[in-house]
Amino acid sequence: MSGMLHNDGHMGVTPELLEPDGLAEYLARKIRDKSAVVGILGLGYVGLPLVDRSFSSGYRVLGFDVDRSKIESLLYGKSYIKHVPDERVQEWKSSGRFDATDDMSRIKEADILIICVPTPLTPSRDPDLQFVRTTVRSIASELRPGQMILLETTTYPSTLRELVLPILEVSGCVAGEEFFLAYSPERDDPGNPEPSHSRVPKVVGSIDERSARLAEAFYKETGVDVVKVSSPEVAEACKILENTYRAVNIALVNELKILFDRMGIDIWEVIEAAKTKPFGFQPFYPGPGVGGHTIPIDPFHLSWLGRKFGASTKFVELAGELNVRMPEYVVSRVSDCLNEVEKPIKGSRVCVLGVAYKPNTGDPRESPSFVLIDQLTSKGAHVSYSDPHIPTLPKMRKHQLTQLSSQELTEEFLTAQDCVLIATDHDAFDYNFIVEHAPLVIDTRNATREVESGRDKIRRA
């Protein structure tokens, strides 16, 4: 274990400083002069880039995670997320301003604690806040006056006030007076080379004005524009709205894709035509399902909240259900296309191109590719995959897949396949080469739109 990131906390300060305004001003000064220690709880796809942003802003950073392998990787200067390179982690370590630990007793060292843990769904598609609850309890057990807790995890409105706040106040400290609490949803954009914080504002909501001002001050110091809203519920609902908006519109084009396919109409050409209207239309694109840590999950948070309050959210639930069923439609198309060339799906060799949920990233969270592999395998297909960003399949909570490794797309390999299924349209794939050598290509992403030779081998799904 590395050494402590020293922090005087509230020790040795005057009684006046321990008054609410004094504590708030003390933390505000530490935010301004960069003497504050920022603790990041959850070092995944949200937390690790946040470590980098806080470090780059001049703060000392202490990362927490219960996964010991992540801690050991960081302490050895190795990253496990593609868009945070090893060299960057090594820079953190060599500076003396970064440490990583699974020892939650060190929470007291941090002035600002940012929660970035997952919020998955239960098997019945209700919100599962066990990781938030456990993390907040760990904070409460070590909470000291003068700390600020920021929740960035995507969750349903009322989580901060009704779940997080009561647990923290068990410590005996009072929110807005002895500690400060706010919600600011993450808005990362994986795969985009331009950093999110340079172009995407942070929405901040709190139950009290001191906390709101301190949260605003911190995020501004990290180079982010801040939009302060009236309550944490507004900030929580803002994130849910953003992702449900996308989920609903993706569901719409997915549904139209199925209809237009049966009519012989190219949905991609339809969307390109509709895009020419300069107002009233924003393009969304169909695919084999939806992935990431928000879009497949957030609509069900909202429908659960609707049931709780006796309000119907049929529109939202329908969108979620339709997107969940898209892999089943794609697999049926694979079966139909194989039948056209007189091959059954059972025993056929199918290579899935792309297991990341988003192009040009190595992020597999909630990727529909895992569902596709599951379903194709269950139907007897011999399934392989290729993804230059994910060399081996990671362990996934919902999927018990055999350990597969990414296949190199050689002429020999492609020729040996019965079908190549494009699930994620990475730029690294040479689609001309793939179509030239694969006997059958099923494209769920319109990735082959510019391929000219061999188009008779391409099918859409």
Number of C-alpha atoms within 10 A of each C-alpha: 11 10 9 11 16 10 15 11 19 17 8 8 12 10 8 10 16 17 15 20 15 17 24 26 16 17 24 19 14 16 25 13 12 18 15 25 26 27 28 27 28 22 25 16 21 22 24 23 18 23 26 17 17 23 22 13 15 17 23 25 27 25 25 25 22 15 12 13 12 20 21 15 15 24 20 13 18 18 19 17 16 14 18 16 13 18 12 15 21 17 14 22 17 11 10 13 16 28 21 24 23 18 11 16 13 16 26 20 23 28 25 27 25 24 25 27 26 20 21 23 16 10 9 7 14 16 21 16 19 13 16 22 15 13 20 22 17 16 23 22 16 15 26 21 23 26 23 25 25 23 26 20 24 27 26 24 21 17 18 23 18 10 14 20 18 15 19 23 15 13 15 13 17 16 21 22 19 22 23 30 28 30 30 27 23 21 17 15 13 19 15 12 9 10 14 16 19 11 11 15 17 20 23 28 29 27 20 17 15 23 25 23 18 22 28 22 16 22 21 17 18 19 16 18 17 18 13 19 15 14 21 28 19 19 26 26 17 18 23 24 15 14 18 25 16 15 24 22 18 24 27 17 20 23 16 15 22 17 13 15 13 10 9 8 14 13 21 16 11 12 17 11 10 14 15 9 10 8 7 7 11 11 11 17 16 25 24 27 27 26 21 17 20 24 22 26 26 27 29 25 25 23 24 20 19 15 11 10 9 9 11 14 16 11 11 20 18 15 24 24 14 18 26 18 14 24 26 17 15 24 21 16 16 25 18 15 22 18 12 10 11 9 14 17 24 14 14 19 17 25 27 25 24 29 34 28 24 21 19 20 22 22 23 23 20 24 23 27 26 24 21 24 24 18 16 25 18 11 16 14 20 18 20 18 25 22 26 20 19 19 14 16 18 14 12 12 9 10 12 10 14 9 9 14 15 20 18 13 21 12 13 11 13 23 17 14 20 21 24 27 25 29 31 27 23 21 10 11 18 13 18 15 15 21 23 19 20 23 19 27 29 24 23 20 19 20 17 22 12 10 16 11 11 16 16 11 15 18 17 20 25
